[in-house]
Amino acid sequence: MDHLLQDMEVCVVVAGKLTNNSEESDVSGLLSGDSVFSIPYFQRPYKWKKARLDQFEADLLALVDDESLTHFLGAVIIHGRRSSPSDPTLYEVIDGQQRITTIYLYLSAGLKTLSDNGMVDEAVSLFQKYLAIGRMVKLESNFKLHSCKEDRKQLNFLMEDLQRNSDFAVKIGSFKPTKLSPTGWESGALSKNYLAAKRFFKDQVDNYGTERVSDVLNALLERMSVVQIDVVDPTNGPKIFDSLNSRQEPMTVGDLVRNEIFSRVSDLGSEKIDYVDTHAWQPFYERFKINQTTTLFEAYFFPFGLIQNPNLNKSQVYGYLRKEWEKHNDPAEIIEKLASFQDAFLDLMTGSNLQNLPKDAAAAIRRFKDFGFPASALPFLMQLAKAMADGSVEIHNGIEILGRIEAFLIRRALCGIEPTGLHAVFRRLWEDTKSDRTPESVVAKIRERSTVTWPDDDLVARSIRTRALYGSSVASFVIRQHDEALGGDVPANIPWIEHVLPRNPDHSWDEKFDTEQRSKLTNLWANLIPLSAEMNGELKNTSYTIKRSEYQADAMFKSARQFASKYADWTPDLLKARSDELVEWALSRWPG
């Protein structure tokens, strides 16, 4: 997630702080004391490449060569995690992984160079102050940096390398490193950049002598600075950093949820973490995947949060859930609770029947996916679908309620009414109907919202007769529903919408529809029928005589064949007559 602030990376200024922020500190102030910086276990690995290291080294050497300069590295966004007063202060790194890791690598490489060149006491002193904690702690390791899962073997290698100097290993005493769980790759950017940092310090010794290493480390610790931003709510980290760097990859609510869950087992070692990951988190996470590139994972948390507390807004969901989880110490228990509405959510979003509902109930739920219902309805629909599955709402009653909600939403779409205001309708609807959860009660509660229109029959009829259906979000759905209502086989194909009067008609249509009529009538429902994509492409702008013959002979959809049988010609009057028939059918199909 971390991107170095491009404009600030080369910000070298004359002595002192760059900002007046009281939280701006030099690297020494950042790493001294009993503070541990923890990269979330499942965060992306450290990844700085040679060009970044070259710039970092150049900045360091500029400070060594001119003692009047300081260098500002930018903002490090952290989140202080809960701990007892006797424990070190543990900071989860929201943004700053790359910079903090790079600093740690160069400090380590510098200390290694000092100890290998006879300056063991200075190396031990720096190690004890900046790289490790010397007392027993409840954390997995006494390193002051806990890397992500993929980098831990490499960070352990770094600590092993420091201790290859036996004099150094003895003198660090109680600060002797306790390893992180050995997860991830043995070789990667972290270990390679540590070796590069060692080569950098070796070059300094070869060219300038051992004292040069102390000068470089002093410049790193005393004249490079950062601003620490400790956020109360980790969801605010990306917002703050975005104002400084628009290229950052935002940390999502899903990322924060995962990190929070695994922070509860981070002290128990990789075996416990991997067990929870394999047996609880991954089964939960993988079920959201639609295919290799698409997942519904992030879309789940806002409606789930509203089910827990209808008063939340989107930015409050993670904070609320985190507080609720303080009552639970078992990550598997938290994941189980998170998954409690997963089947209902997936059934609504994908048209599946994971809840094993009866066929008619599953079909009623699947229709919401088919017409692309507004996400604002999810909290109510998820609770209703789950209640139908667990028996707390009778199946017949649930189907009736689903039908009323469908009618409400389809009527609004046919009339071109935007979904504005529907959050206010659905976020509390389940709670508002708990004493009388019937179709009539649900309708009554929706109608109480005077600012939310439930279109009456006259408005729906007028819209079908005069408003373009083509281009509407529900066009394919209502045309398909009309076709299915005629009975017979239902093709699996999603229909291609055919304009009987073409949008760009050939001259055979000139005597039937004038320019004004074509403008008003072409996209009305009455002029639309379902066809296969192949037939639609073949017919395009041809005459009605040709189209009718093809509809009758080869159309896979029954409504297209019936259309051809009923209409020997296609004129404005016949189109208006079909509009009247569709009005009658639609008002019956989606009653008010």
LINVEN-V612552 format. One line per field, one symbol per residue. psi: psi as a letter, one per 40 degrees, with the letter a starting at -180 (. if undefined). A space follows every 50 residues. Layout:
BEGIN
psi: ???
END
This chain:
BEGIN
psi: dhhihddedfghihiaidieheehiiddddeiaghhhhhhdeiiiiehid dddddddddddddddheeiihheahhhihhiiiideiihhhhhdhedddd dddddddddddddddefefddddddddddddiheihieidieiehhiide edddddddddddedhddddddebeehhhiihgiaidhadddddddddddd dddddddeidddddddddddddehiihhhhidhdeeddddddedheeihi hidddddddddedeedeeidddddddddedddddddeehdadehiedded ddddddddheeiideeddddddddeeehehddddddddededddddddde eifdefiiddddddddddddefiiddeddddddddddddeeehidddddd ddddddddddddddefhieheddddddeddddedeggiddddddddedgd ehhhhidddddddddehhdheideddddddddddeeiaihidihihhhhd hidgiaeeededhiddddddddeiddehihiidddddddbfiiddddddd dddehehdddddddddhdihiddddddddddddddddddgi.
END
